[in-house]
């Protein structure tokens, strides 16, 4: 098992050059299988975790400590560096965000992200000054911990019904100046948008979310200067889609054909048997 210091150093190096895909497992089993496939890093998904708990993906529905326990389970399950989807920091005030960021660092993550969504439909984004103060507080908490944890700042404009590229760029550049190591505006799907964000925050790295087919490949995104690609809740939702199809076929039609597409028991059981032996010998 790689040491925590090694995982954090690896994650930092990944952000220095090139382009890497950081898929989002939603439990220990999927984390270990994604490692088996050769990915360089992983990230948690607040949505995938919440759905597995039978809850919606909101700060108020999934308690902070439950999410911290989930993040710790993923971080400790893999030899790969793990980035935590830490939503809005589970607090509004910068001081409380700092406290929670410290707790997240202690789970063993190599990185974490803080978003600027409020959860309030009437005012979906924090005022820019307050949002910047929250990123500064997160940066200070990481620095005070002495841990080399990558801080990602997210501008949620496109996810809260405010698809204004100039506004998103203004937020991201302010977050970069406030100490964010990586910048992320989920919801970008057009080449021109992505290229504009990359140029605006350069030389700092940019994360792009690929949660649906939009005609862009890893090579395309690398060519646009994207450093990091994540999948958000997409892998968890793909699993839910297969589950729903099979379950509905049984419940509504009394048929079992969809089960024929299931991963063979021997294959998945064999993978986890071999993985356990690898980790214990």
N, C-alpha and C positions, 0 to 999 in steps of 0.2 A: 504494500500500500504506500503510495506516495505521501510524503510528509505534507503538512499544511503549508509550511513555508515554500516547499517546492511547487505546490499547486498554485499558490498565489504568484510566485515568480513566473511560472508558465503562463498564467493568465495575463499578467502584465506584458510579457513578451509578445503574446498573440495580438495585442493591440498596437504594437509598434510598426508592423508592416504586414502586407498581404491581406487576405480575406479569409475568414473562417465561418463555418456554420455552427451555431450553438443551439441545438434543438432543445425542446422543453419537455422532459419527462414529467409525469404526474404522480409517480410512486417509486419505491425502491426498485421494483422489478424492471420498470421501463428505463430507469436510469442505468441499470447495469446492462441492459440489452443495447442501449444506445452507445455505451462505452465499447461494447463488443463490436459494434459496427465501425469503430475507428474515428468517431468524432473527437475533436480536440478539447471541447468544453461543453458544459451543459448549463441550462438555466431552469429554475423552477417556474411554474405557471400558477399564478394565484387562481385563475379560473379552473384549471384542471384539478387543483387541490380542493377548491370549494365544491365542485361538482361531485367529487369523490366522497365528500362529507355530507352530500345531500343539501347543499346550501348555495345561494347565489353568490356571485363574485363581487362582494362589497366589503369594505372595511368593517361595517357595523355587523354584518352577518357572521363573518369568520373572525373570532377574537384574535388579538395580536399573539397571545401565547400559543394558540393552536397553530397559527401560521408559522411561528418561530419553531415549534416542534416539527412541523412538516419540512421546513427548510433544512433543519439540522439532519433529519433523516436522509434527505437527498444528498446533502453535502458529505455526510459520513459514509454513504453507501458506495461512493465511486472514487476511483483513483484520479478522476478528472477534476479540474477546477469547476466550481459551480457559482453561477451568478444568481442572486436572489431577486425575484420579482417581489419587491417590498411595498408595492402599491404606493400610497401617499405617505408612507412612514407611520401609519396608524396613529396619527396625531395631526392637529392643526398648527399649534404653536411651534416655532422653531426649536425652543428648548426641549419640548417633548419629543420632537422628531429626533433630536440629537440623542436623547436617552434611548429611544427605540433602535436607532441605528447602531448604537453600541451593543445592544443585546443581539442584533442581527449579526454583527461582526463575530460575536462570541459563538455563533453556531458553527463556524468553520467555513464560511463562504469565502470565495476569492473576489467577489464583486457583489454589488447590490444596486438596484435602481430605485429612484424616488420620482414619482410623477407629480404633476401640478394640478390634477383634478381634485375638486372639492367634494364631490359626491352630492352636491346641491344643484338640482336642476335649474333653479333660479339664477345661480351664479356658478356655472360648472368649472370655471378655472379660478385659481387664486389670483388676486391682484399681483402684477408682475413684481412689485417691490417685496411683497410678502413671500412670493414663490422663490425669489432670489435669496431671501433671508433663510428660508428652509434649506436650500441647497448649501449655503454657507455653514449652517449649523450641522448638516450631515457631514460636510467636509471636515469641519473641526472635530467632530466626534471620531471620525476615522483616524485623523492625524493624532489625536490624543491617545488612541488605543495602541498606536505603534504598529498597527497591522497594515501591510501593503495591499489594501483592498481597493479595487477599482470602483469609482463612483460614477454611475450613469444617471444623467438627468433627462427626464422625459417631458416633452411638450405634448399635451394630450388634445390639442386643438381639433385634429381631424377625427378623434374618437368621441368628442362631445358635441358634434354638430356645428363646429366653427372651423371649416376647412379653409383657413386663410394662411397661405404659405408665408407671406411676409410676416404675419404675427407669430407664426411658429418659429421662423428663423430669428426674429427679435428675441423671443424667449430663449432659444437654444444658445445664442451668442451671449446672452446675459448669464446663463447658467455656466457656460464655459468660463467666463470671467470670474464667476463665483467659486470656481474650483472643481467643477465636474470634469472627470477624465474622459468620458464618452458621452455623446449626445444622441438623442433618440426621439423621433417624432413618429409614433406608430400611425399607420393609415396612409402613408405615402405609397402610391402605386404607379406613378408616371416617371419615366426616365428624367424628364426635365426637373421635376420636383426634387427627386433624389440628388441629382447633380448639383442643384442649387444649394441644398442643405450641406452637402459635402464641402462645397467651395466656401460657404459662409463660415463654417466653424473650423476649417483647416488651420493648423495641422492636426487638430484633435480628431480622433476616430468617430465614425458614425455607425450606429446600429440601425438596420432596416428590418422591419417585420414582414415576413412572408407567410401569411396565414391562409392564402387562397391563390389559385393559379391566376397570374396577371400577365403572363407572357414574358416573364423575366427569369433567367437562369442564374445560378451562382456565378458563372463566368460573366454574364451581363452586369451583375451588380459589382463584381470585382472591377470590371472595366470602368464603371462609374466612380470608382474610388471608395466604395463601401468597405469598411473593415470587418464588420460583424453582422451576421444574419441570424435572426431568431425566428421561431415558428409560433410563439405564443401558445394559445390554447388549441391550435389546429390539430396536433397529433392526438390530443385527448378527445377532441370532437370527432375526429375520424374514427376512433375506437368506439365512441358513443353511437356513431352512425351505423357501424356494423352490428353493434349490440341491438340497437333499435330495430333494424331490419329483421334480424333473426327472431327477436322476441315478438315483434308484431306479426310475423308470419305464423308463429305458433299460436298466438292468442286470437288472431282474427281469421286465419285460414285453416288452422289445424294441420299445417304442413311443416316440414323440417328441412327443406332443401337448402336454405341459407346456412345451415350448420355445416354443410359440406365445404364451405369456404374457410372454416376455422383452421387455425394453425394446428398441425398434428400434435397430439399430447406428447408423443415420444420426443418430438423435436424441441418443444419448449421445456419439457421436464428435463431432457438431456442437457439443454443449455444451462439451466439453473444448477443441475448436479455438477457439471464441469466447473461452473463458476464458483460454487461453494468449495470444491476441492482446490481450485486455484488459490482461493483466499485463505485456506486453512492449512495448507501444506508448504 
